[in-house]
Amino acid sequence: MAFWRRKKEDRYITLGLNQPAAEPATEEPAAEARLEPPAGADGSTQAREPLASLPAVEPVPIGAQPAPQPAAESGLTDARKAEVIETARPARPVQERPPQAPRPAPAPSAFSSSSVLGLNRTDEELRAEIEALEQTYAARFSRAISATRESLSEKIDSVFENRKQIDAQLLDELEEALIAADLGVPTTLAILDKVRRGISRKEIGDIDALKHALKTELLNILQDSARKGVASEEGVDDSIVPYVIMVVGVNGVGKTTTIGKLAQRIKAEGNDVLICAADTFRAAASDQLAIWAERTGVPLIQQKSGTDPAAVLFDALKAAKARKSDVLIVDTAGRLHNKSNLMAELEKMKRVAGREVEGAPHETLLVVDAVTGQNGLEQARQFLKTAGVTGIVLTKLDGTAKGGIAVAISKELGLPIRYAGIGERVDDLVVFDPEQYVNGLFA
């Protein structure tokens, strides 16, 4: 799965390898250029004066030296006389080199030449490499939610252990297990309500059918939320640049790290990325972002601490348009939801962005720490009221057994989870895949 899919197909370079050679266009032969006759050939111009004839050089037997000629009689300079003498000497015999064995012909290849860029590989090999990379990310994502899977599976298995039929006690214990996995009370009750209706209609009659119904409900919740907010960057026309992403969240949730990883992943797919350090409220924020910018090789627009964040954003937007950058990622102050002045500042930044670039900011991503569980959900509710959040980035998913918060956020907020942090490495930010997540929980 591509990380960033906004780039049009015709913006990629097509090499045309493995394609049949185009037939050369038939063109009429051009008229041959006429050569100008030398001066005096047709009598129209005055003939040049004949060159002075050189004195004849008598042949000299091998091993003997030519007889010296007086300079007065020959009229030659010393350099010219040396040239004449050298010409009269016999040629040296040329030694023949022994015949060399013929070099073996190179092995046939799909391409005419090899390349360190991988151009000597076939389309099938490149597709296989991409599929292997996707499977690697899938495996890492599955390991990241292993703690949640073990916690949820252990509780559900204990509920279903030695049970052959579904009764009220089983459903009550299942409710406790889902709440303990941080799906939240409203989400758990909504899921079990549909399960009870399925049981009453005889659609769910055994334990396996009940497990399948749970997976289906979880997947439906995550997929339905993806239809709200901004589920894909492809919704904005490619002619609008830069694509502006504003990142919000409280301090300590991994906001700066997320921006660095996001810039790295988008840049790795051939996009020009720019970072705006608009968090001038906290002095260390720009320094931390500068470290990430240097690590990822992405330019950073920043000003001194205390500068108006909207002014920093204005400069960054001007720079991004001048560079024709594809994406501008904007860091904002780690504001709390009860700080009204910081929330008003965020609104001002959004107005500035909208004046400079059509529809900006195109995404406002809220970074939520999965470890905080329901507390993170409350933060999301408050940001949704004032910041116009369009999507969620769920960080530290690999460090908690309460990964069920992803379902709770999707159900209660109706927002898509755009990305998930699954580790500390620079590429440990992946596109959140609902189906992969649900399958991983019940693997």
N, C-alpha and C positions, 0 to 999 in steps of 0.2 A: 504494500500500500504506500503510495507516494505521500510524503509528509505535506508538501505544498503543491496544490494542483491548479493554481490560478494561471500559470503560464500557458499561452496558446501553443498549439502544436507547431504552427508555422514560425515560431520564434526559435525553434531548435534548429541546429545546423544539420542538414541532410547531406550525408557523404555520398550516397548513391552507390555504395559498395555492393558487390554481387549482382549488379544490374547489367543486363545486356548492353553492349556498347551501341550508342546511337549511330545510325548510318550517316556518313558525312554528306552534307548538302552538296548537290551538284551545282557547280558554278561554271559559267562560260570562261574559257581561258582568257586571261587578260592579254591585251596586245603587247607584244614584245617591245621593250624600249629600244629605240634606235640609238645606235652609238654614233657619236660625232666623229667624223673623219679627222685624222691627225692633220696638224697644220701642214699645208703644202701638198696634201694628197690630191686635191682637185685643182690646184693651181690658183685658188682664190686668195690664198694668203702666201706671204713670202716664205720660202723654204728656209729652214734653219741652217746656220753655217755648219759645215762638217766638222766633227770633232778631230782633234789632232791625233794622227795615227801613232800608235805606240811602236817602239822598235821591236823587231822580231827577235824572239828568243830561240836560239838553236837548241835542239834536243841534246841532252847530256847523258852519257852512259851512267848506269847505276853505280853508285859509290864515288863518282867524281863530282866536283863542284863546278858550277857554271863559271865561265870566265867573266871577270868583272868588266863592266863597261864604263867608260868615262862619263862622269856626270854631265859634262858639257855637251857630249854627243847625244845622250838619251833625253836630256831635259827632264828627268824624273827626280822627285824628292827622295830622301833616304827612306821614308816610310813606304812609298810606292815601290822602290827597288826591292825592299824586303818582301813585299807581297808577291812580286813577280817571281822571286827566287823560291818562295815557299810553294808557289803553284807548280813550278817545274820539278819539284821533288816527287819521286814515285810514291804512290799510296802504300801505307802499311798494310801488311796482310791481316785480315780480320779472322780472329779465332772463333770458330763455331761452338755454340753452347751445346752441351749434351741434351738430347731430347728429354723433356719432362713428361711424367705420366699425366694423362688428362684428368682434370678435376671432376669429382662426381657431380652429377646434376643435382640441384636442390630439390628437396621433396616437394611435391605439389601441395599448394595451400589454397584455401578458399579465397584468399585475397592475394593480390600481386605482391604485396610487401607487408612486413611486420611492423608493429609499432608498440612502443612502451605504453601507449594509451589504451591498448586492448583492441586496436582496429583489426588485428589478425584473428579475431574470434568471430564465429558465426553468430547469426541471430539467435539460434537455439542455445548456444553457450551463454550469451548475455542474458537471455530470459531465465536460464537455469540459475545464473548467479544472483539475479534479482529475487527469484523465488526463495533461494537459500537465505538471502539477507532478511526477507520478510519472515521466514520461519524462525530465524534467530531472534528477531524482535518479539515474535509471538511467544517463543519459549521464555525469553526474559520477562515478558509481561505476566506470563503464567506463574513464574517463580515469585514475582513481586506481590501477587495476591495470594501466595501460598498460606500466609498466616491467617488471612480471612477465610480461605477455603478450609483449612484445618479446624478453625474455630467453629465455622458454620456447619461443616460436614459432621464434626464430632457431636455437636448438639442435636442435629437432625437425626443422625444415626442412633443416638441414644434414645431419641423419641420413638423411632421406628423399630427399635430392637425388640425382638420376640413379639411383634405385633403383626397379626394377620388380617385385621380388619380396622376400618376407620371408625372411631367413635369420638364422643365429645371430649374425653380426657386427652386423646391424642392431639386434637386440634388445639386444646388449651396449652399443652406442652410445646407444640409447634409455634404457637404465638410467642411464648416466652423465648424460644430459641432465636426467632427472627428479630425480636426487640434487642436481645443481647448482642446480635451482630450489627447493631446500630442502624437497622433499617428505619427505626423510628416507629412510634405508636401509630400515627395516621396511615403510614405506608403499609405497616403490617396488617392493620385492620382492613384496609382496602383489599389487600391480597387475599386474606382469609375469607372475606365476604364473597369473593368470586369463587373461591374453592368450595365453600359451603353450598353455593348455588349449583355448582357442578355435581356435587355429591347428591343433592336432592333430585337432580334431573337424571341421576344414574349414569352421568358421564364419567364420573370418577368412582371406581369400585374397588381398587386395590392400592397398595403402597406405591408400586411403580407408576401408576397413573397419577397419584398425588404428587410425586416428585416431578413428573413431567409437567403437571399443571403449574407447579411453583416456578420452574424454569421459564415456562411460557409467559407467566405474569410478569416476572422480573424483566424479561427481554422486551415485552410490550411497553413497560414503563419507560425504559431507557430509549427505545426507538421513538416513542411518541414525543418525548421531550426534545429529540433532535429536530423535530419539525417546527419548533419555536425558537425564538432568539435567532442567532446566526450559526447555522450548523456547518457552513462551508464558506471558504473564501471565494468560491467560484461565482457567488451571487453578485459580485461587483464587476462591472464591465472592465475589461483589460485596458481600455483607453484611459481610465482614471488612475493616475499614479501621483504620489505613492499611495499604496494601500496602508492606511493608518490603523495601528493596533494600540489601544490604550490599556495599560495593565494597572489594576487597582488591587488593594488588599491591605490588611493590617500588617504591622511589622512582625517579623519572625515566622511568616508562613512560607518563606522561600521565594518571594517576589523577584528579587534581584537575580537569583540563580535561575529562575524560570525564564527571565528575559534573555540571559546569556545563552541558555540552551536553545531557546526559540530562535534567536538570531543565527546560531550555528547551524541548526537543522535547515532553516530556510535558505541560508547562504549556500549550503552544501548542494542544493539542487539548482544552482546556477542563477540565483537572484541577487541583485544588488540591495543590500540591507543597510539601514542607518539606525542608530540608537540615539534617543533623546533623553538626557538625564534631567528630567523636570522635577525631581525630588530635591528641591533646594532647602526644604525644611530641616532635613537631617544632614549634617556635614559629612558623615561617613558614607552616605548613600552614593554620592558621585564617585568617591574613591573606590568603592566596591564595584560599581558598574564599570569604571575605567579598567579594572583588572580583568573583568570578563570581556570587555571590548578588545583588549590587547590579546587575550588568550584566543579569541575567536577570529581576530583580524577584521573586525567590523568597526567602521568609523563611529566616533562618539561626539555628539554635540552637547557641551556643558558650559556652565558659567559659575561664577563664585557663589558661595553659600549665601542665602538670603535674597537672591534675585527672584523677581516675579516669575513663577513657573510658566505663566502664559507667554511671557517674553521669550523664555528659553524655547518653548514649543514653537513660537513664531519663527525664530531663527532656524530651528531644525526643519520646519516645513519649507522655508525658502531654500535651504541647502539641499533638501531632498529633491525639490523640483529642479534645481539647477543641475544636480547630478543625474537626474532622471532615475532616481532610485525606485526599485519596485516596492519596497516595504519600509515603513518607518515605525519602529517600536518605541512607545513612549512610557517611560517610568514615571510614576506619580508618588506623591508623599504617602507614607504608610499611615493613613488616617484611620481614626476610630469612627465608628458610625455616630457617636454622640458629639463629635467635634463639628459643629455647624459651620465654622469659618473655613475649615478644610474642605468640607463638602461644597460650599459656595465657590471655592477656588477651583474645584474640579469642574463645576459647571462653566466657569469662565474659560477654562482650557478647551472644553468641548465647543464652545462658541467660536473661539479663535480657529480651531481646526476646521470647523464647518465653513468659515469664510474663505479659507485658503485652498481647501480641496473639497470637491463636491462629495457630499455624503459622509465626510469624516467626523468623528472616528468611525471607521467601518466596523470595528469590533471593540468592545470593552470587556476584557477578560478579568474575571475575579479569581484571584489565587486563594485557594482554600487548603488548609492543612488537614489531611485525612485523619491525623492522629487526634485532632481536637474533637472529632465526632460531632455531636449535636451542637456544641458551641460554635463550630464552624458554620453549621446550618443557620444559626441565628445571625451570625455576621452577614451571611449571604442575603438573608431577608432584608436587613437594614440597607445594605448597599443597593439592593434591587430597587428600593424606593427612590433613591436620589441619584445614583450613578448611572442608571440606564444600562445595567449589565446585560450582555448578550450571550455570554458563555462562561463556563467554569474550567479552571485548571486545577486538578486535584493532585497536590504534591504529597510526597512521603508515603505513597501508597504501599511501598514495600516495607514500611516500618510499623504497620499497625494490623491488628486482628479485627479492626472495625471498619473494614473497607466497604461494608454495606451502606455507609454514608453516601456513596455514589448513587444508590437507588433512591435514598431519602431526598437528596437534593433534586434529582430529576423529577420525582413525584410531586414534591411540595412547591418547588419553584418553577417547574416547567421550563427549565433551561438545559441546553445540551452540555454535556461534559466534553469539551473540545480536546483537551490533552491531559495526560497523566504522567507524573514524575515517578520513575521506578528505580532511581538510584542516584549516585553522586557524580557519575561521569558526565562529560559534556553532551553525549548523545543519549543520555537516559531520560529523554522526553519523547513520548510516543503519542500518536493519535489514538484517542480512546475509542475502542471498538466494542460496542455493547454486546454483540454476540460472543466475541472472544472472552469478554469479562464474565458473562453468565456461564459459558461452558467451563471456564476456569474455576468457578466457584463449586461446580458440581463434578469436577473431573475425578 
